[in-house]
Amino acid sequence: MPFMHREEHVDEGMLIIQANLDDMNPEHCPYVTDRLLEAGANDVYWIPILMKKGRPGLMLNVLTDEAKLGDLESIIFTETSTLGLRYVRAACHRLARSFEPVETPWGTVSVKVGRYKGDLVQFAPENRDCERLAREHNVPLKAVYEEARRGFLASRDGKVDGADESGGTNRSGR
């Protein structure tokens, strides 16, 4: 899927498709998630719920553009045990995002950067890059992740606009 969030924006016309499931094998969830994402869903997540008569279940939530509704409905109805769907209209405010390469002793890690009104407010090393390097070099994942964070901060002389050293927004916004 192409990267579409270089500029901060609000996506109108979004839907959250929901289904409550209490009789589906939960081992199927990753497969269903992959199918939905491959078909163009923006996000897919599952929430554990307690249904009537105290039955444990899962709520499937699929965020999508209305234009993709038909394809996603088809996957949900054929791959899950649901007999019905709910639709919740939504708008999504998306930060401007970019990826910056950071060198570590074990190789390059891509760091995702989020900006709000032009200020950097979030950053995080891409976990898959960190996992790959940790395996290749037999070092702890957390060591690679922290080194990528340090490298990103060093490349900015420790300045992160509205983000604190953890990569999240600090209370003052600066």
matplotlib code that plots the C-alpha trace (Angstrom):
import matplotlib.pyplot as plt

x = [0.0, 1.5, 2.4, -0.2, 0.3, 3.1, 0.9, -1.3, -4.9, -8.4, -10.0, -13.8, -16.1, -14.5, -16.4, -15.8, -17.3, -18.0, -19.0, -19.4, -18.2, -18.7, -18.5, -15.5, -12.1, -9.8, -6.9, -8.5, -8.2, -4.7, -5.8, -8.9, -6.9, -4.4, -7.1, -8.8, -5.6, -4.6, -8.1, -7.4, -8.6, -6.9, -6.8, -8.1, -8.3, -10.0, -11.4, -12.2, -15.8, -18.3, -21.6, -25.1, -25.3, -21.7, -20.2, -16.7, -16.4, -14.4, -15.4, -13.9, -13.4, -12.4, -11.5, -12.1, -12.9, -16.5, -15.4, -13.9, -17.0, -18.2, -14.9, -14.4, -18.0, -17.5, -14.4, -16.0, -19.1, -17.2, -14.3, -16.0, -19.1, -21.0, -24.6, -24.6, -22.5, -22.6, -21.4, -20.1, -19.3, -15.9, -13.4, -9.7, -7.2, -3.8, -0.5, 2.0, 4.3, 7.8, 10.5, 14.0, 16.9, 19.1, 22.4, 23.1, 26.1, 24.1, 22.7, 20.1, 16.7, 13.9, 12.3, 8.7, 8.2, 4.9, 4.3, 1.4, 1.1, 4.6, 6.2, 7.6, 5.4, 6.0, 8.8, 9.5, 11.9, 10.2, 10.0, 10.5, 13.8, 14.9, 13.8, 15.7, 18.9, 18.6, 18.3, 21.1, 23.5, 22.3, 21.7, 18.7, 15.8, 15.6, 19.2, 18.7, 15.5, 17.1, 20.1, 17.9, 16.1, 19.4, 20.6, 17.5, 17.7, 21.5, 20.7, 18.4, 20.9, 18.4, 15.7, 12.3, 9.9, 6.7, 7.9, 9.7, 12.6, 10.2, 9.0, 5.6, 4.1, 5.1, 2.5, 3.6, 3.5, 7.0]
y = [0.0, 3.4, 5.8, 8.5, 10.6, 13.1, 16.0, 16.4, 16.1, 14.9, 12.0, 12.4, 9.7, 6.9, 4.0, 1.7, -1.7, -3.8, -7.4, -9.2, -12.8, -15.4, -18.6, -18.1, -19.9, -17.0, -18.7, -17.3, -13.7, -13.1, -14.5, -12.4, -9.3, -10.0, -10.4, -7.2, -5.2, -6.6, -5.5, -1.9, -1.6, 1.3, -0.5, -3.8, -4.5, -7.0, -6.2, -9.0, -8.5, -10.2, -11.0, -11.9, -14.8, -14.1, -15.6, -14.4, -13.0, -10.7, -7.4, -7.0, -3.4, -2.4, 1.2, 1.9, 4.4, 4.1, 3.2, -0.1, -1.2, -3.9, -5.8, -5.7, -6.8, -9.8, -10.8, -10.4, -12.4, -15.2, -15.5, -15.0, -16.4, -13.0, -12.7, -8.9, -5.8, -2.3, 0.8, 3.8, 7.0, 8.4, 11.1, 10.5, 13.3, 12.0, 13.6, 14.3, 11.3, 10.6, 8.0, 9.0, 6.5, 6.2, 4.4, 2.0, -0.2, -3.1, -1.3, 1.2, 1.5, 3.6, 5.9, 7.0, 10.7, 12.3, 16.1, 18.1, 21.6, 21.3, 20.3, 16.9, 15.3, 11.6, 9.3, 5.6, 3.2, 0.7, -2.5, -4.8, -3.2, -3.5, -7.2, -8.0, -6.4, -8.0, -11.5, -10.9, -9.7, -11.7, -8.7, -7.8, -6.2, -3.5, -2.6, -2.0, -0.1, 2.2, 2.8, 3.9, 6.3, 7.7, 8.0, 9.9, 12.3, 12.8, 13.7, 16.5, 17.7, 16.4, 18.7, 17.2, 20.2, 19.1, 15.6, 14.5, 12.1, 9.1, 10.0, 11.2, 14.6, 16.4, 18.2, 21.7, 20.9, 22.2]
z = [0.0, -0.9, 1.8, 1.8, 4.9, 4.2, 5.1, 8.2, 7.2, 8.1, 6.2, 6.0, 4.8, 6.8, 8.3, 11.2, 10.4, 13.5, 14.2, 17.5, 17.3, 20.0, 17.9, 15.7, 16.2, 17.4, 15.6, 12.4, 13.5, 12.1, 8.7, 8.6, 9.6, 6.8, 4.2, 5.3, 5.2, 1.8, 0.5, 1.6, 5.1, 6.9, 10.2, 11.7, 15.4, 17.7, 21.2, 23.7, 24.9, 27.2, 25.3, 26.5, 28.9, 29.9, 26.7, 25.9, 22.4, 20.1, 18.5, 15.0, 14.0, 10.5, 9.6, 5.9, 3.3, 2.2, -1.3, -0.1, 1.9, -0.6, -0.8, 3.0, 3.7, 1.5, 3.4, 6.8, 5.8, 4.1, 6.6, 9.9, 11.6, 11.9, 10.8, 10.7, 10.7, 12.3, 10.5, 12.4, 10.4, 11.3, 10.4, 11.0, 11.8, 10.6, 11.5, 8.8, 8.8, 7.3, 7.7, 8.5, 8.3, 11.4, 11.5, 14.4, 15.1, 13.5, 10.4, 9.3, 11.1, 9.7, 12.3, 11.8, 12.6, 13.3, 13.0, 14.4, 12.8, 11.6, 15.0, 15.6, 18.3, 17.9, 16.7, 16.9, 15.3, 13.0, 15.0, 12.0, 11.2, 14.8, 15.0, 11.8, 13.0, 16.5, 14.9, 12.4, 15.0, 18.0, 20.2, 22.3, 20.5, 23.1, 22.5, 18.8, 19.5, 22.1, 19.9, 17.0, 19.3, 20.6, 17.0, 16.0, 18.9, 18.2, 14.6, 15.9, 18.6, 21.1, 19.9, 19.3, 19.1, 21.0, 21.8, 24.9, 25.0, 25.1, 21.6, 22.8, 23.4, 26.6, 28.6, 27.6, 23.9, 23.5]

ax = plt.figure().add_subplot(projection="3d")
ax.plot(x, y, z, "-o")
ax.set_aspect("equal")
plt.show()
